[in-house]
Amino acid sequence: MMLIKNGIITNDDRQFKSDVLIENGKVKEIGLNLQVPVDTEIIDAEGSLLIPGGIDPHTHFQLPFMGTVAVDDFDIGTKASIAGGTTFIIDFVIPTKGQSLIAAYDQWRKWADEKVNCDYSLHVAITWWSEQVSKEMEILVKERGVNSFKVFMAYKNSFMINDEEMYQVFKRCKELGALAQVHAENGDLVHEGQKKVLEMGITGPEGHELSRPEECEAEATNRAITIANRVNTPVYIVHVMSKGAAEVIVKHKKEGKKVYGEPIAAGLGVDGTHMWNKDWRHAAAYVMGPPIRPDPQTKEILMDYLASGDLSCVGTDNCTFCADQKAMGKDDFTKIPNGVNGVEDRMSIVWDKGVNTGKLTPCEFVRATSTAAAKIFNVYPQKGRIDVGSDADIVIWDPKKTKTISKETHHHACDFNIFEGMNVTGIAVTTIVKGKVVWSNNTLSTVKGSGKFVPRLPFGSVFDGITQRDQVRNELLRKVEREPYTGKVFQPETK
């Protein structure tokens, strides 16, 4: 047993001072002056908040991508997560075109199960469409614990699917009760933009942003939401990186569309001017898709939308590559592996840029970094809440303690940190995973492979109201009864 004393429990809906008793990896009791056995481990959290372990709904650990593999594998990646206060991640299975979804899922499970240090789950990307894919989606939902599928509107000739295929994927998601996710960039325009920029002799990292400007993201975001709305199924836009894309989401939400937007730590913490740095290595480290926008106001605007609830929850798109991997694109920016770090620093970035600036309350911080994702992806209240019966994934959060982010001290495998030198106030001083202390006194005590896959059921709360919407819409689709037309009919000439 473990007793955490004197902390301030901070859920998304309320704060209150209380002790927490943990037994067998679950929260057993909450209250003051709890009676516990004499051999109970006691942790004093005086002056700190007790928050639900963070949930990062968007990671790519050891992802094979652009001819190489991301260096944060499931062991290193979940260690970095835990050191920053994140205790549950949802990674992405990304099949190649023509590959069985089931075979890809099984491969990702094998990679992860033997390495993860905390619980995890998996989204699955749909990179091609066929009857086989449709059938395998059903198997994944009904037998393998998957309730979310992602499509790419970018990466032409690789992951990208067209609008008709996206429509079919969305229809199937709706039938199965799975949430549709979208990487929203106009892949055709990006492809043409890359050719144009290269023809102009721009081969460096700045060409990445120049070839895929904000309007490409905003247009695709609008198109994805429109298609999802025609199907009448909820849609989740991953890594919202620009003011334009965020404004599109806000517009559609005001119109009642079922859309969720995910900003990421990179977009909230830095700006894309780094891609114009004279040091090629420094500039290349910031290359990801969609790009981190150079407008320094973008991160403020995204935080404002997160605070208002127009953007839902914070991910990272953590997909790390070292200098020699990024150098694959030294003469051609299109060959730079896309990806940045973020999973370790996500929580502190959001606290520092959100709570410390007065934009977020502590409860709203919990919503943005944990609870909203738990609800959207249907693992609540097992995850995302401190309550009786919930998993004992708890972070002791010191709102006044500071640290300086650096590649010299981070737990990633990459040799660069995009937040290098940033001073943040508000950090995880202790991380508890399933009732065991795995991060304390700046020391990890994780057990490789100890995390478990968490299956997620379909038809979560994001589908609330969908059936009623269908009924209302169908009532508007009425046939007009009229007399048959009896006039002349033009007959085209036949040759």
C-alpha positions in Angstrom: 0.0 0.0 0.0 1.0 3.6 -0.5 -0.4 6.8 1.1 0.2 10.2 -0.4 -0.4 12.8 2.3 -1.0 16.6 2.3 -1.3 17.1 -1.5 -3.9 19.1 -3.3 -5.8 16.8 -5.6 -6.3 18.6 -8.9 -8.7 17.0 -11.4 -10.2 18.8 -14.4 -13.3 19.8 -12.4 -12.1 20.7 -8.9 -9.2 21.1 -6.5 -9.3 20.0 -2.8 -6.8 19.0 -0.2 -6.8 15.3 0.5 -4.8 12.2 1.1 -4.8 9.3 -1.4 -4.5 5.6 -0.5 -3.3 3.3 -3.2 -3.5 -0.5 -3.3 -2.7 -3.0 -6.1 -2.1 -0.2 -8.6 -5.5 1.5 -8.0 -6.8 4.4 -6.0 -8.5 2.7 -3.0 -9.5 5.7 -0.9 -9.5 9.5 -0.9 -9.9 11.6 2.2 -8.2 13.1 5.3 -6.9 11.1 8.3 -7.2 7.8 6.5 -6.4 4.7 8.6 -3.6 2.6 7.0 -1.6 -0.4 8.0 1.7 0.3 9.7 3.8 -1.0 6.8 2.2 1.4 4.3 4.7 3.5 2.2 4.0 7.2 3.0 4.9 10.1 0.7 4.5 13.7 1.9 3.3 16.0 -0.9 3.0 19.1 1.2 3.0 22.2 -1.0 2.4 20.2 -4.2 -0.5 19.3 -6.4 -1.5 15.7 -7.0 -2.6 15.5 -10.7 -3.6 12.6 -12.9 -0.7 11.3 -14.9 -0.3 13.1 -18.2 -1.7 11.5 -21.4 0.2 12.1 -24.7 -2.2 11.1 -27.4 0.3 11.4 -30.2 3.7 9.8 -30.2 5.8 8.0 -32.8 8.3 5.8 -30.9 10.9 3.9 -33.0 8.9 4.8 -36.2 10.4 3.6 -39.5 10.2 6.8 -41.5 11.9 8.4 -44.5 14.5 5.7 -44.8 15.5 5.7 -41.1 14.0 4.9 -37.6 13.2 7.4 -34.8 15.7 7.0 -32.1 13.3 7.2 -29.1 12.2 3.6 -29.0 9.4 2.5 -26.6 11.8 2.1 -23.7 13.5 5.4 -24.1 10.4 7.2 -25.1 8.3 6.1 -22.2 11.2 6.8 -19.8 11.3 10.4 -21.1 7.5 10.5 -20.8 7.6 9.5 -17.1 10.4 12.0 -16.3 8.1 14.7 -17.5 4.9 13.5 -15.7 3.2 11.6 -18.6 2.1 8.1 -17.7 0.1 7.0 -20.7 0.8 7.4 -24.4 -1.0 6.5 -27.5 1.3 5.7 -30.4 0.5 5.2 -34.1 0.7 2.0 -36.2 1.5 3.2 -39.7 1.3 0.4 -42.3 2.9 0.8 -45.7 0.7 1.0 -48.7 -0.7 -2.5 -49.4 0.4 -3.9 -46.0 -2.1 -5.7 -43.8 -3.3 -3.5 -40.9 -3.3 -6.5 -38.6 0.3 -7.5 -39.5 1.4 -3.9 -38.8 -0.5 -3.8 -35.6 1.0 -7.0 -34.4 4.5 -5.6 -35.3 3.9 -2.5 -33.2 2.6 -4.5 -30.3 5.7 -6.6 -30.3 7.9 -3.6 -30.4 6.0 -1.9 -27.6 5.1 -4.8 -25.2 8.6 -5.8 -24.5 9.8 -2.2 -23.8 7.2 0.2 -22.4 7.6 1.5 -18.9 4.0 2.7 -18.6 0.7 1.8 -20.1 0.0 2.6 -23.7 -2.5 2.2 -26.5 -2.4 2.4 -30.3 -4.1 4.3 -33.1 -3.9 2.8 -36.6 -3.2 4.8 -39.8 -5.1 4.0 -43.0 -2.6 4.5 -45.8 -4.6 2.7 -48.5 -8.2 1.6 -49.1 -9.7 -1.7 -50.1 -12.3 -4.2 -48.9 -9.5 -6.0 -47.0 -8.7 -2.7 -45.1 -12.4 -2.3 -44.2 -12.6 -5.8 -42.8 -9.4 -5.4 -40.9 -10.6 -2.2 -39.3 -13.5 -4.2 -37.9 -11.2 -6.8 -36.4 -9.0 -4.1 -34.9 -12.0 -2.5 -33.2 -13.8 -5.6 -32.1 -10.8 -7.8 -31.1 -7.7 -5.7 -30.7 -8.8 -2.7 -28.7 -8.4 0.0 -31.3 -11.0 2.8 -31.5 -9.2 5.5 -33.6 -7.9 5.5 -37.2 -5.8 8.2 -38.8 -5.5 9.3 -42.4 -2.9 11.4 -44.1 -3.8 14.2 -46.5 -0.1 14.8 -47.0 3.0 12.7 -48.0 2.1 12.2 -51.6 3.1 8.8 -53.1 3.6 7.5 -49.5 0.9 7.7 -46.8 -1.5 10.2 -48.6 -5.0 9.1 -49.5 -7.5 11.0 -51.7 -10.8 12.6 -50.7 -13.0 9.6 -51.9 -10.9 7.2 -49.9 -11.1 9.5 -46.9 -14.9 9.6 -47.2 -14.9 5.7 -47.2 -12.6 5.6 -44.2 -14.8 8.0 -42.3 -17.9 6.0 -43.1 -16.3 2.9 -41.8 -15.1 4.7 -38.7 -18.7 5.8 -38.0 -20.1 2.3 -38.5 -17.5 0.9 -36.1 -17.7 3.7 -33.5 -14.1 4.7 -34.0 -12.8 8.2 -34.1 -11.4 9.5 -37.4 -8.1 11.4 -37.1 -6.5 13.5 -39.8 -3.1 14.8 -40.7 -4.4 17.9 -42.5 -2.2 19.3 -45.2 -2.9 19.7 -48.9 -0.5 17.0 -50.2 -0.8 18.0 -53.8 0.0 21.6 -53.1 2.8 20.6 -50.8 4.3 18.4 -53.5 4.1 21.2 -56.1 5.5 23.7 -53.6 8.5 21.5 -52.9 9.3 21.2 -56.6 9.0 25.0 -57.0 11.2 25.8 -54.0 13.9 23.3 -55.0 13.9 24.7 -58.6 14.6 28.2 -57.1 17.7 26.7 -55.5 16.3 26.7 -51.9 17.5 23.4 -50.5 17.9 24.2 -46.8 15.5 23.6 -43.9 13.7 26.9 -44.5 12.4 25.3 -47.8 10.3 23.0 -45.7 8.1 25.8 -44.4 8.2 27.8 -47.6 6.8 24.8 -49.5 4.0 24.0 -47.2 2.6 27.3 -45.9 -0.2 27.9 -43.4 -2.9 28.0 -46.1 -2.1 24.4 -47.1 -2.9 23.3 -43.6 -6.0 25.5 -43.2 -7.5 24.3 -46.5 -7.0 20.7 -45.7 -8.4 21.1 -42.2 -11.5 22.7 -43.7 -11.8 19.9 -46.2 -11.4 17.1 -43.7 -14.0 18.6 -41.3 -16.4 19.1 -44.3 -16.1 15.5 -45.4 -16.5 14.2 -41.8 -19.6 16.4 -41.4 -21.1 14.9 -44.6 -20.6 11.5 -43.1 -21.8 12.9 -39.7 -18.9 11.4 -37.7 -16.6 13.1 -35.2 -13.1 14.0 -36.5 -9.9 14.8 -34.6 -7.3 17.0 -36.3 -3.8 16.0 -35.1 -1.0 18.5 -34.6 -2.8 21.8 -35.2 0.2 24.0 -36.1 -1.2 27.3 -37.4 -3.5 30.1 -36.6 -5.3 29.5 -39.9 -6.0 25.8 -39.1 -7.1 26.7 -35.6 -9.5 29.3 -36.9 -11.1 26.8 -39.2 -11.7 24.4 -36.3 -13.2 27.2 -34.2 -15.5 28.2 -37.1 -16.8 24.7 -37.5 -17.2 24.1 -33.8 -19.3 27.2 -33.6 -21.5 25.7 -36.3 -22.0 22.6 -34.2 -19.6 20.3 -36.0 -18.1 17.4 -34.0 -14.4 18.3 -34.3 -11.5 18.1 -31.9 -8.2 19.9 -32.4 -4.8 18.9 -31.0 -2.0 21.5 -30.5 1.4 20.0 -29.7 4.2 21.0 -27.3 6.4 22.2 -30.2 3.7 24.6 -31.5 3.0 26.0 -28.0 6.6 26.3 -26.9 8.7 27.6 -29.9 8.4 29.2 -33.3 9.6 28.2 -36.7 12.1 31.0 -37.2 14.7 28.5 -36.1 14.5 26.9 -39.6 16.2 30.1 -40.9 19.1 29.7 -38.5 22.6 29.9 -40.1 23.6 26.6 -38.5 22.1 23.9 -40.8 22.0 21.3 -38.0 20.1 23.7 -35.7 17.7 24.6 -38.5 17.1 21.0 -39.5 16.3 19.9 -35.9 13.0 21.9 -36.1 11.7 20.3 -39.4 8.4 18.5 -38.8 5.2 18.3 -40.7 3.1 20.4 -40.6 5.9 22.9 -39.9 6.3 24.9 -36.8 5.1 28.3 -38.0 7.6 31.2 -38.1 5.0 33.8 -36.9 6.0 34.2 -33.2 2.4 35.0 -32.3 1.2 31.5 -33.3 2.1 29.8 -30.1 0.2 32.5 -28.1 -2.9 32.1 -30.3 -2.8 28.3 -30.0 -2.6 28.6 -26.2 -5.6 31.0 -26.2 -7.6 28.5 -28.2 -6.5 25.7 -25.8 -7.6 27.8 -22.9 -11.0 28.5 -24.4 -11.6 24.8 -25.1 -11.7 25.3 -28.9 -8.6 23.1 -29.1 -9.0 20.0 -27.0 -5.9 18.4 -25.7 -2.1 18.6 -26.1 0.0 16.0 -27.8 3.6 16.1 -29.0 4.0 14.1 -32.3 7.3 13.0 -30.6 9.4 11.5 -33.4 13.1 12.1 -32.8 16.1 11.9 -35.1 19.8 12.6 -34.5 22.1 14.9 -36.5 23.4 12.2 -38.8 19.8 11.2 -39.6 18.6 14.7 -40.3 21.7 15.1 -42.5 20.1 12.7 -45.0 18.6 16.0 -46.3 21.7 18.2 -46.2 21.3 19.0 -49.9 17.5 18.6 -50.2 15.1 19.6 -47.4 12.5 17.1 -48.6 14.9 14.3 -47.4 15.2 15.6 -43.9 13.4 13.2 -41.6 10.4 15.0 -40.2 10.1 15.0 -36.4 10.9 16.7 -33.1 11.0 15.9 -29.4 8.4 16.9 -26.9 7.1 14.0 -24.7 9.3 14.8 -21.7 8.8 18.6 -21.8 5.1 18.7 -22.8 3.6 19.1 -19.3 6.1 21.8 -18.2 5.7 23.7 -21.4 1.9 23.8 -21.0 2.1 24.8 -17.3 4.7 27.5 -17.9 3.1 29.0 -21.0 -0.5 28.4 -19.9 -0.9 28.5 -16.1 2.0 30.8 -15.3 0.7 33.3 -17.8 -2.8 33.2 -16.4 -4.4 31.6 -19.5 -5.1 28.3 -17.8 -6.2 27.4 -14.4 -4.6 24.3 -12.8 -7.8 22.4 -13.4 -7.8 23.5 -17.1 -4.2 22.3 -17.3 -5.3 18.9 -16.2 -8.0 18.9 -18.8 -5.6 19.9 -21.5 -2.8 17.5 -20.6 -4.7 14.4 -19.4 -8.5 14.3 -18.9 -9.7 15.6 -22.3 -7.6 12.9 -24.1 -8.8 10.2 -21.7 -12.4 11.1 -22.6 -11.9 11.6 -26.3 -10.1 8.2 -26.6 -12.4 6.4 -24.2 -10.1 5.4 -21.3 -11.8 7.7 -18.7 -12.0 7.4 -15.7 -9.4 4.6 -15.7 -7.0 7.2 -16.9 -7.1 11.0 -16.6 -8.6 11.3 -13.1 -7.7 10.8 -9.5 -10.7 9.0 -8.1 -11.5 5.8 -6.3 -11.1 2.9 -8.7 -9.0 4.8 -11.2 -5.5 3.6 -12.0 -2.9 5.0 -9.6 -1.1 7.0 -12.3 -0.4 10.1 -10.2 2.1 13.0 -10.5 3.3 15.1 -7.6 3.6 18.4 -9.3 5.6 21.3 -7.9 4.1 24.5 -9.4 7.1 26.6 -8.2 10.1 24.4 -8.9 12.1 25.4 -12.0 14.4 23.6 -14.5 16.3 24.5 -17.6 15.5 22.2 -20.5 18.6 20.8 -22.2 19.8 17.9 -24.3 22.5 17.4 -21.7 19.9 16.4 -19.1 16.9 15.2 -21.1 16.0 11.5 -21.3 15.6 11.3 -25.1 18.0 9.4 -27.3 18.3 12.4 -29.7 21.2 14.8 -29.6 19.1 18.0 -29.8 16.2 19.5 -27.9 14.1 22.1 -29.6 13.4 23.8 -26.2 17.1 24.0 -25.4 17.9 26.6 -22.7 14.2 27.3 -21.9 13.6 27.9 -18.2 10.3 26.5 -17.1 8.5 26.8 -13.7 6.3 23.9 -12.8 7.6 20.3 -13.0 6.9 16.7 -12.1 8.9 16.0 -9.0 7.5 12.5 -8.5 5.8 10.2 -11.0 3.8 7.2 -9.8 2.7 4.6 -12.3 0.2 1.9 -11.2 1.1 2.6 -7.6 4.9 2.5 -7.9 7.2 5.4 -7.7 9.2 5.5 -11.0 10.5 9.0 -11.0 11.7 10.9 -7.9 14.7 13.0 -7.0 15.6 13.3 -10.7 16.1 9.6 -10.8 14.2 7.0 -12.9 13.4 3.6 -11.4 11.3 2.2 -14.3 11.0 -1.5 -15.3 11.3 -2.1 -19.0 8.3 -3.9 -20.3 6.2 -3.3 -17.2 3.6 -1.2 -19.0 0.5 -2.8 -20.4 -1.5 -2.3 -23.6 -4.9 -0.7 -22.7 -7.7 -1.7 -25.1 -10.1 1.1 -25.9 -13.8 0.4 -26.5 -15.7 1.9 -29.5 -18.5 4.4 -29.4 -17.0 6.6 -26.7 -18.4 10.0 -25.6 -17.4 11.6 -28.9 -20.3 9.8 -30.5 -22.9 11.2 -28.1 -25.7 12.7 -30.2 -24.6 11.3 -33.5 -27.7 9.0 -33.8 -30.0 12.0 -33.1 -28.2 14.1 -35.7 -28.7 11.4 -38.3 -32.4 11.3 -37.5 -32.8 15.0 -37.8 -30.8 15.1 -41.0 -32.7 12.3 -42.6 -36.0 14.0 -41.8 -34.8 16.9 -44.1 -34.2 14.5 -47.0 -37.7 14.3 -48.2 -38.9 13.5 -51.7 -41.1 16.0 -53.4 -44.3 14.4 -54.7 -45.2 15.8 -58.2 -47.0 14.9 -61.4 -44.8 13.1 -63.9 -43.2 15.3 -66.6 -45.1 14.8 -69.9 -43.5 17.5 -72.1 -40.9 17.2 -74.9 -37.5 15.6 -74.3 -34.5 16.5 -76.3 -32.9 13.6 -78.0 -29.2 13.9 -78.8 -28.1 12.8 -82.2 -26.3 9.5 -82.3 -23.4 8.8 -84.7 
